[in-house]
Amino acid sequence: MLPLLSHQQTLEPVYLAYLDALEQSEYSGDIDKRYSARLVQATDNSVYQFLPQAVLYPKNQQDIQIALTLAATDAFRSVTFSARGGGTGTNGQSLTHGLILDVSRYMNRVLEVNAEQGWVRVEAGVVKDALNDALRPHGFFFSPDLSTSNRATIGGMINTDASGAGSLVYGKTSDHVLALRSVLIDGSVLDTHPLDAGLLCNPDNVSDNPLGQKLISAVAAVCREKRTQIENQFPKLNRFLTGYDLKHVWNDNLTQFDLSRILTGSEGTLAVITEAKLNLTPLPTERAMVNIKYDSFQSALRHAPSLVAARATVVETVDSKVLNLAREDIVWHSVSDLIQEVPGKVIDGLNMVEFAGDTVEVEQKLASLEAVLTEQISKGECGVLGYQVTQDKPSIEKIYGMRKKAVGLLGATKGRRKPIAFAEDTAVPPEKLADYIMEFRAVLDGHNLQYGMFGHVDAGVLHVRPALDMCDVEDEKLLRVISDQVAALTLKYGGLMWGEHGKGVRGEYGPSVFGDELYGVLQDIKGLFDPDNRLNPGKLVAPKLTGALYYDIDSAKRGKFDRQIPIEVRDAFPDVMNCNGNGLCFNYSSYSPMCPSFKVTGDRVQSPKGRAGLMREWLRLLEAEGVDVNALAKAKPLGLLQRVQNTLNAQRDYDYSHEVMESLKGCLACKACSGQCPVKVDVPKFRAQFFNIYYQRYLRPAKDYLVAGIEDSLPLMAAAPRLTNFAAQNPLSQWVIKKAIGYVDAPALSVPTLKQRLDGHASRGYDLAALQAIPEEARSQFVLVVQDPFNSFYDSGLVLRFIQLIEKLGLKPVLLPYKPNGKPTHIKGFLDKFAKTAQSSADFLNQVHKLGMPMVGIDPALVLCYRDEYREVLGANRGNFEVKLANEWLLNVIKDLPAKAPQDKQYTWFSHCTESTAKPNTANEWTKIFAHFGAKLTAVNLGCCGMAGTYGHEAENLERSKALFEMSWEQTLAKIEQPQVLVSGYSCRTQVKRFAGYKPKHPLEALLELANI
């Protein structure tokens, strides 16, 4: 039996008292004490896991001032804080056991763009790519780049002094900070910007903040006094990540001082940055990318310095492991033509070289490099196998998209050992990189480890992620050994262990880099800003006399908790365990299909990463209770009376399972995560597993039975469609259904029905024996139409027109008998019923499959269910039947048909979420099909429409469903004439009809019109 689950992680009394006091203050932001919210913020993109006391979501700077001012009182001086943005840190940068200050939910505005002077003012929580969206119309961009740019915040970039591709030209974040506004530990506000040295003589000239005056004077004095030691000790690198940047607070001739350089890279240990004024880079007028292919990764590394010498803007590299993982991912369809194979050769390394600037400059550099590469290929030099050039900006962005996804793709490596981040952002002088990497590889090879490599060879930064199993105690110990070895190796080559992503828990290596004297200066600066060590304590340095750093390489890791889950349970929930915290599900863009529930709520609990984390804790707590989860999944529900009693007591009795349920029921089951996520985390899969177990203890809502039974009920309802529609569609019935069941806007059954529309038609009257009697050579002329519940019963006219299209193409359609697909039962977690339905349908379809006639389905979600959920649940018992999507079938059919002359017909295709993520090449296929019929088809990239099967019909989801539609679909539809809109998903067409007021055509209907011209 599923027991009541409780945890021992109650809030400490001082934090509980503090949060109660904060709630009574003028603080206007959110305060989240839920265990689920704390768990989601306990991890980032690292191996570490620190559970915070609570999460604060300030709505403005005043909220942060109130929070820190309250904490400055004697009663709450032990309360600690860590500011957090996108949570993309790779070494626990923002993790804490205190309070999280998450600025990403509300403090995410672009405040002012000054195109004339080339600067922008933003709040700390704005996402980097969202900022560039706002700047693009003005002809500018914020140039420091990073692989997590679609979810990383500007505040996070400032706090880690982030950079990435092109940093030799574009610099680091600190090179673009003109001014900062921060809240200090006492709750006061400090504005920092460059100051002339002469102003420092009078504190009143530098700030009206007394604490700020003290900080500016003290830091200016010590950095000037220690100038020689700083110059001698600090690494001579483009990536000068040091924590507190003592070197650059003064300019070279000591005439200008800027405290912002100390705050930039301080990882929230000195102050909470709330606003930034940033300088901007003009968008280049011309861009060109050269993808150079090599016979080995070493060849790519050793060739890189000559590419830098060619004055390239960017030189990025990836090894064969990353390339091979990309080939297996959804991202490869977008770049395969840009990175073609070299006949007879194996590509084991790739350098991506970009030139950006004015047209003449780019063309000259490109021509020069092409000449050199051509000669090297002809002479067999430098390991160069070939190269490809693209000057198409969208194609260049696709290449970068592949490179950016590489960091997550490594997590998709097979086996228990996964490449992980802990020593992945080392930096050495670029001319030493190849030799350094050879030694780095020798270290890893000496431990018999697998690893992947990619990075910014122009800046001497290469991301190396060794594969370890953090559930294995010995591998956890090995992480420490390797970390120490790599730290020593970077020093040997005059580099830094933290060249790009900040220090995080790696502050323990600081003394060996800076020496005792300068490390003492860093401690003094921390003490000036934060004497009680309450801002992100345990990171970078601690004030003197406060003890050693609280966190280090050996701090608590996620593996410590994961290994408490038995291996057989981990194997039963692979999607839950494989989530590596990459956070791609936090993609800011409303035009991305990835996780609509997170986009519409802004709550990380409502995300694939959040859901996977909550499920891991659920599995761990069940094991702690001695419950065999795999046996539980097969158990029978409690008796009805017991489930009624448990449900009635749910408000009284805490059960952690309720928090997991609250997260999972917000999922739309669109399956975008299963395709978009680099490690293919499939939330709907483990959601169904959880529902199946949860409802053994508690009552199911009535709407679940309605949804799960719809496929079986439809044939009966369609026997009297007008009566059914009258009974269900009148206002009184709709009110009752909404109040009693929680279901709204249910569609009406088709009138006439499909049976009536096809009365007497040759496609009716399925007869297996008659089909079996058809000679083999004639069977290619037949097309078997696989019915689905939605189109057959709610949009029967579409099925009719598909049959007419088949006939128009000179083929013979056969309508197969209706068989329930089972998708609705799977979504609601009726796994036993789904397994029976799936087996019955699979048995039938396998029988028909033997005919050798193509089987084609219309609705993408239902067709793809045959491929995914059927294979998952039935395994080998699924058989080998294949149901094609309409576009897949048509792509083969048009090969034997003459192309129609071009017509003045244009259409715009809107994809179904499941379709666009599981079959990313679908847009290209439809485009090719329409071109064959003489029409132009344009595909639009959008987020979820908000319907997602029956999600949008559930009353509790109505507001979110509408908000999702408004995010991207509404405004895009408004720009297109209604006859040109084509929508392939039934649920999407229903949503358009509901909120846009008209029913769009399916692509098949448009093709029939074209065929009839």
N, C-alpha and C positions, 0 to 999 in steps of 0.2 A: 504494500500500500504506500502511496505517496504521503509522507509525513508532513506535519507542519515544520517549516525550516526557519530557524533563527540564526543570527550571527552574533558574534561577541564584540563587534566593532562599534560599540556605543560611543557617543561623543564625550570627550573629556569635560568635566564640570566647568572648567574655566572657559572653554569654547562655547558650551551651551549657554552660559551666563552672558558671554559676550554677544552671541547671536541674538539672544533675547533683548539685550539692550540696544543692539543695532536695529532690530525690528521696531523698537519704540522711538527711534530717532527719526530725523528727516531723510534718512536714506531711502531712495526711491527704486533702487534696483531689485533684482531677484536674489533670494537667499534659498539655496537648495541643500537641504540636509538629508535628502533621500539616500539610502545606502546605494541604490543604483547609480545615482548621479556621482557619488563619491568614487565608486568603482570605475566608472567610465573615465574619470579624470586621474585615476591612479596609474595609468600607463600612458606612454607616448609612442614614439617610433623606436624605442630602445628595448633592451632586455629587462629593464627595471620596473618595479611595481611598488609605489609608495601610496598608501591610502590616505587621502586628505580628510580633515575633519568636516569640511563642508565646502561648497562652491558659491562664490559671490559673483553675480553678473551686474556690475555697475552700469547705470544708464548714462552717466556723464562723469566728468571730472569731479564735480562736487560730491558725488557718492564715494569716490575714492578718498577724498579729503575727510569726509565724515568717518569712513571706516578706519583710517589711520589715526585720526585725532582721538577717536574713542579708544583705540588700542594703546594710545600713549598715556592713558590714565593708569594710576598705580595698580588698579584691580586687574588690568588686562595686559600688563607688560610682558607676559609670557606667551601671548598670542603671536603667531608668526604668519607671514604671507608669502605667496609666490604669484607673480603676475603670469598670465598665460594667454597665448593667442591661438594659433592653429594646432598646437600640440604636436608639432612635427619633429621635436628634438630627438636626436639619436643617442643621447647619453644622459637622459633623465634631467635635461636642463631646467624644466619648470615643475618637475615632480616635487611633492612636499608632503609632510605629515601634518602640516598646518592648514591654513585656508588658501584656497585658490581664488585669485582675482582674474576672472575670465573676461577680457575686454572685447572678445570677438562677437558676442551676441548683439550688443547695442552700440558700442563705441566704434562704429565702422563707416564713418562718413568721410567723404572727400569735402573738406570745408571751403577750399578756395583754390582756384587755378589761375595763375598769373602767366599767361602765355607770352606776354610782352617781355617780361623779365625772366621767364623760364624757370618758374618754381611752383610748387604746390604745397598746400597745407592740409594735413590729414590727421584723423584720429588714429590711435595706435592699433585699433582692431580691424582696419580695412585690409582686405586680402590683396596681395600684390597684383594678381591678374585683374582684379576688379578695378584697382587704381589705374592700370594701363588701359582698361576699357574706357575710363573717364577721360584719360589724357589723349587717346588716339585722335579724336576729332580736332584737337588743337595742334596736332602734328608733333607730339612729344611722347616719350615713354620713360618710365623709371627703369634704368638700364641694368642694375644688378640682377642677375638671373639666378634661379635655383630650381631644382627639379620639382619641388613641392609648391610651385608658384600659384597653383589654383586653390590652395587652402592655407598657405603660410601668410601670416599677417605682417604688416609693416613694423608693428611693435616688436614682434619676434625677430624680424630681420635686423632691427636696430640693436636689440639686446644681445644677439649673437654675432653682430657685424657680418651678416651673411653676404655671400657672393656665389658665383657659379660660372657658367659659360661666359667667356669673353672678358674675364676680370682684368686681363692685362691691358685691355683697351678701356673697358667701362668702369673698372675699379670695384671696390667693395662698397657696402652700404655707407660706411663712415665717410667715404669720399664724397657722398652726396647729401650729407646732413648739414643743413644751414643753421638750424636752430631746433631746440627741443623744449618742451614744457613737461615738467615732471612734478610729481607729488613726493615730498620727502617723508621720512619716517615719522616726523611730528605732525604731518597733515598739512604742512605749508606747501605753497607752490613755488617752484623755481624755474625761471626762464633762463636758458643758456644759449649763447651764440658767441661768435668771435669778438674778442675785446682787444683794443690796442693796449700795449704794455703800460703806457703812461697812465691809463685809467686805474690800474691796480693799486696805485699809491693811496687812493681814497676809496674805502669800501663802499661808501654811498654811491659811487659812480658805477659800480658793477652790478648791484642788485638792491632791491628794497626789502629783501628777505634776510633777516639777521643771520639765520643759519646758512643761507646761501652765501652771504658775504664771507663767513668763516671758512666755508668749504673752498670757495674760489681762491681766497688768499693763501690758504694752507697748501692746496694742491699746486698752485702756481709756484709757490716758493720751493717746495720739495722737488718738483720736477725740474726746476731751473738749477737747483743746487746739485742734483744727481745727474745732470745732463750727460757728462762724460761717461759715467758708468752705464747709463741707459743706452747710449750710442754703441758702446762696446759689447754689451751683453745681449741686446735684443737681436733676434735672428734677422738677417738681411733677406727678407722675403716679400713678395707681393702679398702673400697671405700673412700679415703680421698680427694674427690673432693672439693676443696676450692676456685677455681678461680686462685689465685696466690699462688702457693704452697710454702709458707714461711718455712714450716717445713723441706722439703727435699732438699732445695738448698745446705744445709750443710749436710755432712754425720754425723753419730752418734758421732764420736769422733772429729768432727770439723777440720779434716785434709784435707778435699777436698770440693771444692765449684763448683757448676754447675748451671749456669744461665739458662740452658735449662729447668730445673725443674720449673722455673717461667713462661717460655713461654708455656710449656706444660700445657694445661688446661686454657690458658688465653683467649680463644675464639676470637682470632684476635684483641684484644683490645690493644696489646702492639707492635706488629710487624706483618709483612706478612711473614709467613714461606714458603720458596721455596724448600728446600731440607732437607732430614733427613737421618742420618746414624743410622740404627737400628740393634740391636742384634737379633739373630734368635734362634729358638728352633728346635732341631732334631726331625724329624718325629718319632713317637713311632713305635716300631716294632710290638706291639700287642695292640689291642683295644677290649674292651668288653662293652656292654651296657645292663643294667638291667632296664626294664620298670616295675615299681612297681605300682600296682593298689590298690586304697583305697576306703573305704566306705564314706569318706568325705574329703573335702579340708583341714579341720582342722587336721585330722589324718595325711595327707601328710606333713603338716607343722611341726607338733610335732615329726614326725618320722625323719625329715631331719637331726637334729644334730647327731643322731646315724650313719647316712650314711656318714656324714663328718668325724666322728670319725673312720669310716672304711677305711679312707684314699682314698676316691674317688677323682678322678680328677675333675669331674663335678657332681653337683646335681642340676637339673632343675625341676621345678614343673609347672603344669598347672591345672586350675580348670575345673569343668564340663562344664561351659559355653564355654570356649575355645575349649574343646574336642568336644562338640556338633557342634560348628561352623566348626571345621576341618572335621567332618564327612560329612558335606554338601558341602565340597569344593573339587576341582580337586585333591588336595594334598592327600586326604584320600586313594585313590586307591593304593598309594605307601607304605602306612604304616599299612593298615588294618590287614595284617597278623602278624604284629609285635606288635600290641596292640589289641589282641582279647578280646572279651567279656568274662566275668566270668559267667558261667551258673547260673541263679537264683539270680544274684547280679547286683547292679547298681554301676558303677564306677563313683565316684564323685570327684576323685582327682588322679593325676598321678605324680610320681617322676621318672625322667629319670636319671639314675646313670651310669656314664661312668668311667671305669678304663683304663688308658693308660700308657704304659711303656714297659719294656722288658717282654718277654713271661712268665718267671717263676713268676715274681712279680705279673703280672695281673692275672694269673691262681690262685695264692694263695689267693689274695684278693677276687676274684670272688667266689671261693669255700667257703671261710669263710662267705661271705654275703649270699650266697645261703642257707647255713646251718642255719643261723640265721632266714632268711625269712621263710624257710620251717617250722621251729619250731613255729614261730609267727603265721603262718597261721593255723597250727594244733591246737594251743591253743586259737585262736581267739583274738590275741593281736594286739595292735597298729593300728587296723582298716585295716590291710593288707588283701586284698582279693585274691591276686595272683600276679605272676610276670612272665615275659618272658625275656630270655637272647638271645642276638645276638652278635656274634663275626665277623660278616660279615661287612666289612668296608662300602660297598655301602649302606647296610641296616641302618647302624648307621648314615650315612649322610642323608638318607631319614627321619629318626626320627628328626634330627636337622633341616631339611628343613621344616618339619611340625611345629616345635617349633618356628622357625624364622618367619614363615608366620603368626603365631598367632597374632602378633601385628597388622597386616593388617586385619586379619579375624574378629576382633572385630568390625571393621567398617561395616561389613556386617549384623550387628544386625538389625532386623526388627523394623520399627517405625521411628518417627522423631528424637527421642533421640538416639544419637550414642555415644558409648564409645569414649572419647577423651583424649588426652594427656595434662596434666597440672600439675599433682601431681603424675606422674606414675613411678618415679624412686627413690623413697625414700629408704634410707639405714639406718639400725639400726644394733647393734650387733646381730649376728645370733642367739645367745641363747635367745634373747628377741623377735625374729621375730614373733613367734606364738601369744604371748600376744599382741604385737603391732598391728598385723593384726586384731585381734579380736576387738580392740578398733577402728581401721580404719574402719572396717566393720560397727561398731555401728554408727560411724559418718555418713556413707553413708546411712545406713538403716534409720537413723533418718530423713533424707531428702527424704526417699522413692525412692531411686535411684537404678537402676540396674547397674551392673559392672562386669567386667571380671578380672581375676587375673592369672598371670604367672610370672616366673622369676627365679632368681638365689638364691635359699634359702641357698646355702652354704656360700654366701657372705652377707646374710641379706638383699638382694635387691629383692623386689617384685614389679612387674609392675601392678598397679591398675588403671584402666581407668573407671571412672564414666560416665554413659550415660547422656548426656545433649543435648539440642537442642539450638545451638548457634543462630538460627534465632528467638528464644524466648528471649525477653529482660529480663524476670524474671530468666530464666536459666543462662543468662550471669551474672546477679548479684549473682546468687548462686555459680557460679564458683569462684568468689572472696571469698565468705564466706567459702567454702570448702577449698580453698587454704590456707587461714589463719588458719583454724582449723588443717589442716594436718601439716603445718609448725610448729605449737605449739606442736603437738603430737610427731613429730620426735625429737624435742628438749627434750621433756619429757623422751624419751627413749635413749637419748644420741646419736642420729643419725643426718642425714642430709636430707634435702628435695631433694637435687640434688645428688643422689648417683651414677649416671651413664651417664646421657645425657647432663651434663653441666647446667649452670644456665639460660642462655638466659635472658628473661625479669624478672626473679625471683631474680635479684640482690637486690631488696628492703629488702629481708629477711637477707641479709648479716650482718648488725649490731647486730642482736640478736644472731647470731651464733658466731661471732668473738669478740664481745665487741667493745666498742668505740675506745680503744687504738689500737688494731690490725687492725680494720677497717680503722683507720687513716693511718696505715702503707700501707695498700693496696691502698688507695687513693694517697699516696705519690709516690708509685711505678708507678702507672698509670701516674702521673704527670711527672715523670722522663722520661718515654718512649714517652709519647704523651701529652705534656703540653696543647695543644689546643683542646684535646678531639676529634680527627678526625678519629681514627681507631675504627670502630664498636662502635660509641658513644651510650651511654645509656645502655650498658650491663656491668655487674659485678660491676664496680665502676666508678665514675667520679673523675677527679683531684679535689683537694680541691679548694674552692672558685669559682667553675664553676657551682654551683647550683645542684639541685637534679637530680637523674637519669632521663633521657628523657623517658625511657620505663619502664613500670611496668605491673603488672597482668591485669590492666584495659586498656592497650593499644589497639589500633584498631584491631578488629578481623574480620575474613572473614564473620562471621555472620552478621556484621553491613551492609555489602554490599548485602549478599544473601537475607536478609529479605526484601530488596527493591523489590525483585521479587515476584509477587503474588503467593500464595500457589497453585492455579490451574495451573499456568505455571510451577512451580517447579515439580508438579506431572506429567506434560506432558513430562518433560525432567529429569527423575530420574537419569539416568546415569551421566548427567552433574552435578547434585547436590550432588550425593553420593560420588564422588571422595573425598577421605580424605587426599590426599597429601602423602600417604605412599611411593610413588615413586618406586614401584617394576618395573614399566615400564622403569626405567633407568638401568635395568640389563645390565651389561657391556658385557656379554658373547655373542659372535657371534653364539654360539651353542644353545642359548635359542631362542625359537620362539617369545618371547615377543617384540613387537614393532620394526619391522625392519626399519621403517622410522626414528626412533631416532638413531638407531645403524649406519645407513648409512650417516646421516647428522651431528650427534653430536649436533643437535639443539633441545633444550628442548621444543621449540614451536612445533616441530614435534614429540610429544609424547602424549599418552593418558592423562596424567596429564596436560600437556600444553593445549591440545585441550579442555579439560573440563573447565579449568580456563578461556580460551578465550570465550567459549560459555556462561559461567555464566555472564561475563561482557556484552556480546552481549544481553542477555536477560534483564539484568539490564538497559542498555541504551535504549532498546526498551520500557521498562516500563516508563522510565523517559520521553520518547517522547509521552507517552499516547497511545502506540500501544498495542492492544490485540494480543499477539503472537498466541494464539490458533485460533483466528478468521483469522489471517493472513495466517495460514497454510492451510486454506480452500479456500482462495481467488483465483481469477483468475489472470493470469499474465497480466501485462500492454500490451497495443497494441504493435505491432511489431516496428513501427516507434519510439515510446517512448523508447523501450528497446534498439534499435539501438543507439539513441541519448545518453542514459545513459551510454552505453558501450563505446561510443566514448569519453565521458567526464570523464571516469573513471580515466584516468591519471591526469586530471586537478583537479577534486573534491575529496578531502579526504573523504573516507567512511570506518569506522572501519570494516564494513562487509567484505571489501577486505582482511583485515589482518586475519580474521577468515577463509575466503576462502583459503588463501595461506597456512594456517596450515592444513585445512581439506583435501584439494586436494592432499596433500602429503601422506595421509593415504592409505595403500595398501588394506584396507578392508579385511584383512586376519582373523580378529576376534580373534586373539590370546589374545587380551586384555580381551575379554569377558570371557575367561576361566582362564587365568593366573592371572589377577588382583584379589586381595583378596576380593574386593567389586564388582567385575564383571562389571566394567565400559565397556560398549559396544559402542566404538567409531563409527563403521559403522552405527549403528542405528541412533545416533543423527546427524551424518554426512549427512545421507539421508534426515533427517528432515530439516537440514539447506539448503542443495542444493535445495530442493523443494521450499523454501521461497526465497532464494537468486535469483534464476532464474525467479522470478516473475518481478524483476526489470531489470535484465541484460540478454543479449543474452547468450545462451548456446553455447559451442564450438561444431563444427560439429561432432567431434568424439563421443560426448555423444549420439547423435542421432544414430550414427553407432552402438555403443555398445547396446543401448536400443532396437534397431530394429533387432538385429542379430537373435534372436530366431524366429521371424516371417518370416524373409527373407530366412533362411536356407532351408526350404523345396522347395522353388522356385529355389534357386541356385543349389540345388542338383538334380534338374530335368535335368540340363545340366552341370554336374560337370567339364568336360574337358574344355568346353567353359568358364565357370566361372573361373577356375584356370588359363587359358591362359590370360583372361582379367585382372586378379588381380595379377598374379605372374610374369609377364614380367617386366624387369628392368624399362621401361618407366612408366608403371602403378604404380609400387612401388614408384618411385620418385614422381609422381604426388600425390599419396595418402599420402606420407610423408609430402610433402610441403603444400598440400591443407587441409588435414584432421588431420595430425599429428599422423599418425598410421604407425607402422613399423612391419616387419616380420610376417605379417598375415599368418596363416597356410593355407595349401591347403586342399581343400575338398577331402574326401576319394574317390578313384577310384579303384575298383568298389564301388558303394554306398552300404549302408546296404540293401537297397531294392533289389539291384542286387545280393548281396551275398546270400540273403535268398530267392531268387526266387524259388518258389515251395516248400519251407520248411514248415513243419507242424506248426512251431511257428508263421508263418504269418497268416494273415486273421482273426484278432481278431473279435469275434462274441459274444457279451454279452449274447444274448439269448441262444446260444449253451453252453456257460460256465454255465449259470444258470441251464441248464438242466442236468448237471453232478450230479450224486448222491452225497450226503454229504460225504459219506465214501470214495469216490474216489478223492475228491478235494485236499486232502493232497499230491497227486502225481503231482500236477501242481504248477508251479512257474511263476509268472507274472513279466516280466522284464520291469521296468519303464525306458523309454528313457530319456536321457538328450541331450541338443544340441551339446555338445562338442564331446562326444564319438560317438554318433550316426552319426554325419555328418563329423567329422574330424578324427575319429579313429574307423571306422566301423568294422575293423577286430577284435578289442577287443570285441565288442558286439557279433560278430559271435562266437568267442571262448568262451565267457561266456555261450552262448546258448549250445554250444557243451559240455561244462563242466557239465551243468545241465543234459544233456542227458546221459553223461558218468556216472553220479551219479544215474542213473535209474529213473530220474524224467522227467516231460514233460514241457518244456518251452513254454510260450506264450508271444510274444512281444506285449506290449500294444501300442496303437496308440500314436504317438508323440504329447505331449502337452507342450507348453512353460512353463518353471518353473518360470520365472520372476526375478531370481537373478540379471541378468545384469541391469534390469530397477531399481531395488532397490538400487544397488550400485551407480547408477548415480542420484538417487533422483527423479525419475519419480514415485512418490508415488501413484498417482491416477491410472496410468497405471499398476503399480505393484499390487495394490489392485484388479483390475479387472482380471488380469491374474491369480493371486493367487486364487481368488474365483472360476474362471472357472476350474482351475486344481483341486482345492479341491473338487468341486462338482463331477467332473468325478472320482477322486480317491476314494471318499466316496462311490460312486455307486459301484465301483469295489471291494472295501473293504468288502462289504456285501457278496461277494462270499466266504469269509473265506479262500482264497488262499493267500500265502505269496507274498507280492510285494517287489521287490528288485531293488535298484538302484546301479549304478556303481560309479559315481563320488561323493566323500564325501561332497564337498561344496554344491552341488545341493540337495543331500538327506537331509543334515542338515538344509538347507533352509526351507524345508517342516516343520521342527520341531520348528524352531526358528522364522524366519521372518513371516511365515504364521500365527503362533500363535499370534505374536505381532500385526499384521495388521488386521487379520480377527477375532480374539477373538473366541467367541463361534461358529461363522459361519465357522470356519475351519473344524469342524467335528472331527471324531475320527480315520480317516484313518492312517495307519502306513506304511511307506516305510522303509524297513530295508537296512542297509549297507550290502554289500556282505559278509563281515566277520561276522556280526551279524547273518545273515541267515545261513552261513556255519557252524557256531559253533553249531547250533541246528541240522543241517543235519548230521554231522559226528557222533552224538550220536547213530545213527541207522546204521552206516556203520562200517565194520571191518577195523581196522587200518592196513596200509600197512607196510611191513617189512622195517626196516631202510635201506636207500639207501645212497650212497656216493654223496649226493647233498647238497650244501650249498648256501644260498641266504642272501642278506642284504636288509632290507626293509627301504625305505625312506618315511617318513610320510608327509602328507599334513598338513599345519599349522592349518587350521580349524579343521581338523580331530583330530590332536594330542592334541589340547586344549579342544575341546568340548567333545571328547571321549578318555580320557587319557589311558584307558585300551586297546585301539585298538592294540597296539604292542603285548600285551600278548595274545590277541585273535588270531592274525595272526600266532604267534609263535606256539600256540597250534594246529591250523589248519594244519600248515605245518608239525608238528611232527606227526600228524595223517596220513599224506600222506607219511611219511617216510623220510622227509627232515628236515634239520636244518635251522632255520631262525633267523637271528640276526637283531635287530632293532638298528638304530643309532639315537642319539639325535642331531638334527641340528636346525639351525635357518631357516629363510625363504629363499626359492630359488630365490626370486626376481621377479617372474612372477605374482602370485596372481591374477588369473583371466585374465583381460585385462590390468592390470597396466603396465606390462613389454612391452606391445605392443604400448604404447603411447610414442611418440618420446621424449617428455620432460622428461620421466622417464627412458629412455634407459640406461643412464650412471649409475643411482642408481640401476637399476635392475641388471646390470652386476656386479656392486660392491657387491651387496648382494649375488649373486651366488658365487662370489670368496671368500666371507668371510668364508663359511663353506662347501658348497656343492662341489665346485671344487676340493679342496684338498682331501676330503673324497672319492669322486668318483674315483680319480686317484689311490687310493690304492686298488680298488676292480675290479676284472675282469668284463667286461661288461655283460656277460650272467648271472652273479649273482646279478645284480642290479635290484631291484623291486621298482617301484614308483606307488603309488595308485592315486595320483592326476593328472588329465589331464594337468592342467597348469604347474605342476612340470615336467612332462614328456616332454612337449613342451620346457621348459627352458633348460633341459638337452640336448635335440636335438639341440637347438640353439647354446649353448655355449660349450658343450662337444662333439658335433659332432655325436652323435648316439641316437637312440630312445630306451629307456629302456623298459622292459616288465612291465606289470601290474601283481600283485600277482596272479590274476585269470589265466593269460596265463601260468605262471609257474606251477600252480596246474593242468592245463589241461595236460601239458607235463608229470607231475608226474603220473597222472591218466592213461596215455596211456602207461606207462612203464610196 
